[in-house]
Amino acid sequence: MRVASFLLAVISAAVSISATAGVAPEPVRAPPPPPEHARVVNTGYKVTEIAKALDHPWSMAFLPDGSMLVTERVGRLRLIKGGSLQPQPIAGVPPVHTGSQAGLFDIVLHPNFAQNNIVYLTYAAGTASANGTQVMRARFDGSTLRDAQVIFKAMPLKDTDNHYGGRMAFLPDGTFVLTIGEGFEYREKAQDLTSDLGKIIRLNEDGSVPKNNPFVGQASVRPEIYSWGHRNPQGLYFDAQSGRLYETEHGPRGGDELNIIVAHKNYGWPVITYGMDYSGAYVSPYTQREGLEQPVIYWTPSIAPSGLAMYRGDKFPAWRGDLFVGALAFTHLRRVHLDENGEVAGQEELLNDLHWRIRDVRSAPDGYLYVCTDEDDGRVLRLEPAT
């Protein structure tokens, strides 16, 4: 594999990058305990089906009138209104490259959507031999996306249909962050600051680069980079109350991660990992190195974490302040219970009796928790208190 020849160089380069970027080495924290060492008492809930017959739904966004937009990976945007899935897809969605993990990904509303009706879509664009993650901004008029503009294209393009990332989150200053995977075959690019692959980037709402991004003005570094050393980040959530930016990403065989993202930090892939290669060989001999960030949690075996949300609603008081992670491989919704200091206090598996891959999870304005399932006949489900 082309990665093997790069490993020793990458390990050396990562430490060098951390030093030249002005990131002082930090004491290495002990790895977090495996999740089975901490459980919380199950919370009573029931499940209501909101919609079905969706083709691999990927993301959800809640509109001010109570309706919902849902992306389908095949390249369709759907509207759920009045409790019913509307038969006609939303017009104006850009051409989407599909195949394997490629397709239409996230949908996020502009923070001032109620005034400007602006939405953002992330998706795979290009061809099988040259493709990448893109962001489109458009105005939603209730049935059509209008005034569409492509505001960002991840570079360089790649020739794989895997590991796109594609999750977005707005920050309080009006900028947004976007996850970009390393393309699976190009893991060494996660440590290459001339590439967007394996990075979290930060942009202004129009796609321009904020002047206070950590690498602005540094030669041979892409100025949009916010953090690096990521594999395939599939979950992203900013919690305004704590000021923390949470992220989940897939490891290979084991080593899935929950991270707290901080600008200018290197999260280690592939220099450090708690996972093994799919061949059974080591990706790296290291699980820790100074100057490289440790995960808040790692999951071995892999749960394949996807969408990520924090619950701040009023319907489940016991869940307030907890993180919820979709699990694709282990077909459940995982609650990560955080104590009053934001430390992990336990975990709980929900929906594991349904045996559906959970792609996205959202804490909605109505106080309920919504998930979508990654199936040919995908569903949108609502979690409600049992009594």
Protein Blocks (a to p, Z undefined) as FASTA:
>chain_A
ZZlmmmmmmmmmmmmmmmmnopacdddddddddfklpccdddddddddfbghiahiabdc
ddfkopacdddfklpacddeehiacfbdcehiacddeehjbccfddcddfklmmnopacd
dddeddfklgcddddddddehjacehiacfbdcddddfbfehkljpacddfkopacdddd
ehlmmmmmmmmckbfghpacdddfkopacfkbfkgoiahiafkbmbghiabdcbdcddfk
nopacdddddfeehiacddddehiaehiakbccbdcfkopafbfcfbdehiacdfbdcdd
dehiabddddfbfklmmlgopacdddfklopaddddddfkopafbdcdehklnopacfbd
cddfkopacdddddfkdcddddddfZZ
